[in-house]
Amino acid sequence: MKHLIPYFIQEQELAGETHGSLQAFTLNIDLLGFTPLTESLMQEGLSGAERLSNLLNEIFDPLVRLMYARGGFIPYFAGDAFTAIFPCSDARQNAQALIQTAAMARALFRRRENRFGQFTIGLKFGLSYGKVEWGIVGSTRRSFYFRGHPIDSCGYCQTLAQSGDIVIDGALLRQLANASLKLEPLGKDAYRVASPLQILDFPQPLRCDELKKEIALAYLPEAVVEYKQDGEFRPVVSIFLSFANITGHEAMGRFAEVVLQQTATFSGYFKEIDFGDKGGVMTIFFGAPIAFENNVSRALEFVLSLREELRPLEESLLCRYRIGMTIGTAYTGIVGGHERCQYACVGNRVNLAARLMTKADWGEVLVDEEIQLASAYRFLHTGDIQYKGIKGNVPTYKLLGRNFDNDPDYAGPLIARQQELQALADFVADGLKGQRAHIAYVFGEAGVGKSRLTYELSKELQTRLDVQWHLCQVDQILRKPFNPFIYFLHNYFEQSPESSHYLNSTNFDARFRLLLKALEDTDHTAKSQAARELQRTRPILAALVGIHAENSLWEMLDAKGRYQNAIQAIINLLLAESLVQPLVIELEDTHWIDESSSELLTELARQMTDYPICLLITSRYADDGTKPYALPRSVIKSMQHPLLEVDLNVLPAEAVREFAETTLGGPISDAFYQLLLRTTNHNPFYVEQMLEYFTESNLLNETPEGWTIQDENVQLSNSINAILTARIDRLSEQVRETVKAAAVIGREFDVPVLTEVMKQQRLFRDRKKMGPALLREEIKSAENVQIWRAMNELRYIFRHSLLREAVYGMQLHTRLKQLHQLIAEAIERLYTGQLEERYVDLAFHYEQAGVFDKTCEYLRKAADHARTNYLNQQALDYYEKLLHYLGAQADSVDEIKTHLKRGKLLELIGNWDEGQRAFEKALELAKHSRDVVMIGHCNNHLGHLLMLKGDYFEAKHHLSIAAGLFESVDDRMGFARVNGNLGTLHLRRGEYQEAKACFERSIKSGLVNGEAFAGARIVADLALTEMNLGNFDAGIAAVEQQLPLHRQRNDKQGVATLLVNLGIVQYEKGDYAAARLSYEEGLELAEELGDKQLVAIALGSLGLVIQRQGDYAKAMELFQRDLQLTE
């Protein structure tokens, strides 16, 4: 058990003593430079608080070990300082020994040059001697104190010291037997030790007696005594209470008894009674180590109740007190060393509470801005004040009392849910019956009930008509391309990552056949076209859910083709479904939608006009209060789709009563009703969580007036974070740790991944009952208390994203890094053959884990995979993130290649200026590395882009350099590529002989045989060059010679390109029959590939041929299709 109270106090408890005094030497140690360190780290937010706590432990641990090894003990830690007490009953203690202890501590730091990471920390020492008073106070819950002249004086001496100084007072000086020690007077009866001090051998660490659990529980909450975690982040209310004019143990006991009892009544954590440079100070926290339903209101009620209870003592003892109070997220955990430690809260808001206390006048309670938002209480703004160590002016308020006239603060109009439900049901049903597309938006804040409303809507629609309902859920963390639609496809085709490839394929085929059969049974005129498109895009849909087949359409497509076909395949599937039965497509949480899904959604809106489809889109408001439209209103307006918008506000007051009475199965009392109104902000999720917590905690009684809360004095919070933290704290330690690990995996998590992670956790390693059965028990326990629900046997989802976010956010950054790494390693082990679909997950988890090489590896793979699938924006995002990492390493080859890939992608999407900058950056790095081949590639890419921009002079300059470099190192493929680009440049400029020469050099160098599609483009362009030279037969011969090679390779993209260009040459030659055959075959392949650009070229060209042949009606049809495609 950790040494959470001094061994001295345990000894007195066992002896039955409650107070006394002892002659002792005292040593106060203060950390010099800790304030700027704190200010610097606190600017980093939560991660800074965590680093600060780690530094504190790194600093304190050797000092604590030394103090105890030298016969002392530490009552408590006061932020960046502590006082050690060395009882004279120990024969080893004398003035010289105390100075030697201080010198040893100084030497410990000097060994490491006072460096702790990037910070320099010095030590200051104050030493004294005399009678120290001690006392144990409290009855049910106890605490202890140490005070007296030696405590105050050593603290005073420390304030006079500079870094490394040892300052003693007159009381200690008079105990010195060695008068030869050189001393320099400082301040009042204080002296700096100026003599050099020889360090004796460092003592061995002390083996402290084990702390007895029953004694620890008398002083500390069980949650602290049993605390085994590394620490976590929690919303904490910090209270610092300064007191004065309390002399003698009896008075101290009476005052402390009131504070301890009130702290226990309102379930706070009483940390300590400290006597130091601020006088007597008591520290109390609410929300740590256990969060309750309302940390702020509990703390405020504690303070107001304390006022009432202390009033008689103020009159009889003439004592005074003042309080500072704040709320904010803090690091919470164990601080100190092995021999002595405390459960503490560290953070900016904790520090601010201490500053507010010192600023307050006696009798005042000063609070921060967030505390004063508690509308059930009255506050007075006292000004915006600058506090030491706190950035900026802090709005400061004085607590006046309770606000008995407080009314609930409603946001928006007071409307009930039935009205929104009726409006939605009528709108959706009428639209579906009318066989026309329509769109409904539901906007609302988190927890306001959007999901519940859509659930009730689906039930209501089932009573009105036969309707299908497909859910497309957006992921809030990874935001993968097409994420909500991939989510839908996996559910639709019953795909599971845990199932075999055979079972997934079987499920896919069965569902696909079922749809085709249902489609065949309909009488809709569009069914044949839908069925044909389904058959064409079947391999696309299969690939999107991870089912791949050799030589399938998906494998033949380039990146752009895959992207375009993915969009069309998903849209056609949804359109086909609507032909079978009217369809509602629910897109949930579109405020997180990815760009690819947004594009798909826009295209779906364009194509669904005459289909019975309702798009039901739910979203939170943006941070600025605006509505983020996943489908722009301009698109909806241009397509003339009927539109309904529903703004979901908080529940009206009576609806809160109805919610509670329905949940509890009976009426509730007026007092309980008012309590719910005040503490839930009328948010239905808050109400739900409150009621679950009350029920689980057995806090409700059924009386003749209805259900009521047992403790009328308990004031509950309007903070959902506190509620959620309290829900997690109700779980057993094992279940809580399981939930924490699952939250790091994501909103949804796979049991096999969680199993691998939990195998590494101490709690599971230490328990005798090991294996999957143990984890299943914990998962089931969490499911029983509504933390998550099963999607299937091996996959679960948190019931609410807010719950998962709260669990994730409370964990330490070091802990999160460990879990992210374990998750990534588990994914690698479990899904070795399916990693392509998990590159993004792996990059995310390794990035969060801080594993550089793996992060770069999977960012590169994720970017390349996105580019291969024409997910251009996602690929650019990953490349940019990858470049951020690669810029930190010395080897520039990977960085150059990444700049080139990024540049090529920017060139592809038409962002030529940014692409040029990417190529120029790559060229700059390549020149620096003196890598001839890389310099050649950079010049080639840059020259090609400049050619596209029309800057032919600069383009030729760079391409010529590249050609020379590739030739100098006999890089045949590089030489072939750059000659292909030079040929295109000359072709654009009308320099046909030069173009022909370049194309022929490229072909001779082997590009045609080395890269199929690139070779097809060069031959196709060569054919056009020959045509422009009047050599029609030579151009036709070049294509006809190349075509068999691409047909043999099943390179449909290359064949389509060659055929369309062949048709152009044949048309210009006047051979319209041959041109028509080439165009028709090329068009068929382009349509199969979904290459809209090539389809448009083929349609227009074929139209010209047929026009020449006199079939004007057919030609007009082709021209109209061409025009429709290019609009």
C-alpha positions, 0 to 999 in steps of 0.5 A: 500500500502506498504511504499516503499518510506520514508514518508518524501519524500512524504511530500516534493512531496506534498509540491512541494519541491525538495531539502533542508536541516534539522537539525537532529539526525542520527542513523546508525545500523549495524548487527555484524555477518551478513557477516559470516551469509551471507557467510554460507547461500550463500553456500546453493545456492537459498535456502540460499538466501531465508533464508537470506531474511527471516532473514533480515526481521525478524531482520529489522522488530522490528528495523524499527518499533522502529525507526518510533515509536521514530519519525525517518524515514529510507531513504533506507536499505544498505544490513546489515545496515541502517541509521535512521534520526530523524528531530529536528522539532519533539520536542521529539528529543534530544541527550538523546532521540537518545541514548535511542532509540539505547539502546532500539534497543539493548535491543530488541536483548538482550531479545532473546540473539541475536539469530536468528535461528542458528545464533548470530547477534549483533548490532553496533550503530553510532550516530551523529547530524547536518545538513542533505541535502536532494534532489529529482532528476530526471524528468520522473522517480525520486529518492531521496538522503540524505547526509551530515556530520551526515550521514557520521559521524554516519556511521564512529562511527558505524565502531569503535563499537564492538557488543552492543556498542553505539558510538557518535561523538562530534557533538552529545556530544555537544548536551548532556545536561547530562554531567554525562554520562560516555564516553570513547574516540574512534578514531577521535572525537568519544566516546563510551557510557560506562554508564549503560542505563535504558530503558524507556517504549517501544513506541506504533507502529506508524500509518504511513500515507498511501503512495499515489500511484501516488507518488510511481509511480513517483519513482518506476516501477508499478511492484514494487508498485503493488508487492503482492508476497512473493518473487521469484528467478530471473536471475538478472543483478546487477549494483553498480555505485560508484561516486565522486566529485559531490557537490551540488543539481544541480550537483547531479540532472544533474548526477542522471538525466542521470542515471535515464533516461538511466535506464528507456530507457533500462528498468532497476530498479533503486533502490536507491542513497545511501551515506555511507561507500563506498561514493555515490553509485547507485544500478540498477537491470535488470531482476527484478521485470520484466524480458526482452528479454535480461538482459545482453545485456540491462545492457551492452548497458545501461553502454555503453550508460551511458558512452557516456551521462556522458562524458560532465558531466565528463568534466564540473563537473570533476566527476568520477564513476566506476561500478561493474556488475554481473549476477546470480539468486537472491532472489527478493522481499520485504525487511524491515518492515511494516513502511518502506520497499524496493524491493530488490535483495539478493544473492551472485552475487549481493554482488559480484557486489558491490565488483567489484565496489570497486575493479574497478579504476575510469572510469572502468567497471568490470564484472564477467565471465558470463557477459563476455560471451556476444560475441557482446562485448569486454572484457579484463581479469584482473585476478582471484581475491579474494573478501571479502565474496566470496568463491574462486578466481573470474575471473574478466574482464574489459568491453572495448566496443562493438565487431563490428566484432562479427560473430555468434558462431555456434555449430557443422556443418551448416546443415538444417533440411530438410536433417535430415528429408529426411534421417529419412523418407527414413530410417524409410519408407524403414525399415517398407516396408521391414517388419523388425525392425530398430532403429533411434536416434535423439540427440540434446540440449534442444530446438533445435527442436527434437520434431518438427522434429519427428512431421514433420517425422510423417506427411511425413511418412503418405504420403508414407505408412499406418503407426501407430505412438505411443508416449511414453513420459518420465517424467523428475521429478518422473521417475516412473517405466515403465512411458513412456509405462504407458503413452502410455497405458493410451492414447491407451486405452483412460483412464482418472483419472477423468472418472468413473471406468465404462467408463474407463473399457468400453473404455478399452474393446472397444479398446481391441476388436478392436485390436483383430478384426483387428488382426484377419483380417490380414494374418500374421502367428504370429497372432494366437500366438499374439492373445492368448498372448493378451487374457492371458495378458489382466488383466495385461494390465488392471491393468497397467492402474488401472483397477483391477478385483477380481481373475484376473491373476494380483491378483494371481501373486507375485511381480516377476510375475507381473513385468515379465508379465507387460514387456511381456504384453506391448511388445506383445501389441506393436508387435500385433499392428505392425502386423495390421499396420507398427508401429513407437514407439517414445520414447521422452526424454529418457535421463530421462528414468527409469530402468524398462522402459530401461529393457522393451526397451531392451527386446522389441529390442530382440523380434521385429526382424521380425516385422515392427517396428521402434523405434524412440528415442529422447534424449538430450546429457548428461552433459559431451556431451556424448550420453545417449543410452536408448537402448545400442548399444551392444544390437542393434548390437547383434540383427543386427537391422539397426541403424540411428543416427541423431545429431540435431544442431542449425539452420544455419543462413539462416534458422533463417531468414526463420523461422522468415519470415514464422512465421511473414508472410513476409520478415524481415529487415537485422537489425532485422535478425542480431538481431535475430542471435545474441540473439537466438544462432540459437536455434529454440525454442529461436527464437520462444520465441523471435518472440512470445514476440515481437509480444505480446509486439507490438514491430514489425513494417512492413516497405518497408524493411520488419518486423523490431524492433521498438527500434533499441537500444534494445539489446536482450539476448542470455539467454533462462531463461530471455526469459522465465521469460519475457514470464511469466511476460507478463501474468496477475497476476492471470494467472501468479499465476495459471501457477506457481501452475501448474508448481509445479504439473508437466509437465502435470497437472490435472485440478481438482488438480489445482482447489483444490490448487488455492482455497487456493490462496489469489488472487482467494479468494479475487476476487468476481467471484469464482468457477471453471469458474474463473479458466477455464478462467485463464487456457484458457488465458494461453493456448491462449498465448501458455503456455500449450495445452489441452490433454483432457478437464481435463488435460493439458501439458506445451508446453515445459519442459524448460518453466515449469522448468523456472516457477518452479525454479523462486518460493521461497522454502517456497512457493514451500513447501506450494504448494507441500503440497496443491497438496498432500492433493488435491490428497488424497482428490480427488483420495481416491480409487486410491491412489496406483497408486499415492504413488510415487507422494504423497511421492514426493510432501510431501517430497518437502513440508517437511512433515515428517510423510506423506513422510515416510508413502508414501515412505513406501507405494511406496516402498512396492507397487514397490516391490509387482510389482517386480519393485526392483530397484525403491523399493530399492531407496524408501526404502533407502530414507525412511531409511534416514528419519527414522534414524532421529527418536527415535523409531527404529521399523519402521527402523528395518522393513525397513532394513529387507524389503530392505535386502529381496529385495537385496537377491531376486536380488542376491546382497547378500553381501549388503543384509547381511549388511542390515540384520546385521544393522537390527539385531544391531538395534533390539538388541538395542531395546531388542524386542525379536520378532524383534531379531528373525526375523532379525536372521531368515532373516540373517540365510536364506541369509547366507544359500544361500551364502553357509555359513551353520555354521553361517546360522544354528547359526542364525536360531537356535537363531531365533527358540529359541526366537520364541518358547520362546514367543510362536510365532507360525508363526515365529517358522514355518518360521524359521523351514522351513529355517532350513529344507532347510538348512539340505536338501542342506547339505544332512541331510535328516532326520533333514530336514524332522523333520524341515519341519514337525515342520513347517507344524505342526506350521501352516505355510502351512495354514497361508501363502499359497505359502510359505506353498506350497514351504515347502511341495514341499521341504518335498516331495524332502526330502522324495524322497531322503530318498527313501520314494517316496510314502510319498513324493507324498502323502504329495503333493497330500494332500496339492494340494486341499488346494491351488486349493481351494484358486486359488493359481496358483503359489503354485499349479504350484510349487507343481505339478513340484516337484510332477513330479520330485518325480514321475519321480525318482520313475519311474512313467513316465506317472504320472510325465508327467501329473504333468509336463504338468499341472505345465508347463501350469500354469507356462506359464500362470503366466509368471514364466520363472524360473519355466517354464524352470524347467518344460520344461527340466523335461518334456523333460526328461520324453518324452525322456524316453518314446521314443519321441525324436523329441518332447523331443528335441523341449522341450530342445531347448525351455528350452535352449532358455528361459535360455539364 
